[in-house]
């Protein structure tokens, strides 16, 4: 028995939970011959349902937070100041930029808000960050955005209204184009030293029914990362210190890799060299990743190839919320 316990404690916390449950089921079985072999399975199921529920909770929180971002470029563009032409293209004392600064400060999650005309020339951009500190965005005014993916999409009215696994009813929102997480070079040029991980939400702007331009909001991906970190703290508080949480892109590529026990920190790390956008868990044969990418929800006990430990993994796919279609 002692040899078995020692072996267990060399495994990861996820394995300890599952295997220790099995031992606690075996002891009363030997003592009174009462507890059936299904007890281990029941405890394994309970652990699986717990991590599945956490995966679904993370997904729902991401969807609900990004739902609010979907409508912002449309509502920001309704500000009457946007239609006052004498503010357009002004690098100094731009009243539109001042309004943008207020939006950025109020939300706390935008790097940049940019208004461009139908030719792709910049009409206004915020000049302060979320804390109200000045940022140098003057170089943005000299850029032309006609080749930007978001510009081409909103110009063609290719709005994000549905994703492959959007739940019924979450396909009613329209008018905004969503860009998946990427490294935004504009953000990096303004926020020196920042990794620039960004989500994009863009929409046309109309004044009295006439198209005057396009508004794009460059959202800090840390909005999503903080949801992951909060979920980890909940798991840690429940005794699951060895938990790791991954978010994947549409094909299984890693976009968030949060594994504090292995990384040695509870801060979010960005390993662009080996992991982010490069490591594809689905292609590497990770079953939970393949299921998640296929739009499924569930859990599975599997051997972690890298750590050589058994782990219970919960998985789900974003499904949208409140009419917002979610992301793939």
Order of alpha helices (4+ residues) and beta strands (2+ residues): alpha-alpha-alpha-alpha-beta-beta-alpha-beta-alpha-beta-beta-alpha-beta-beta-alpha-alpha-beta-beta
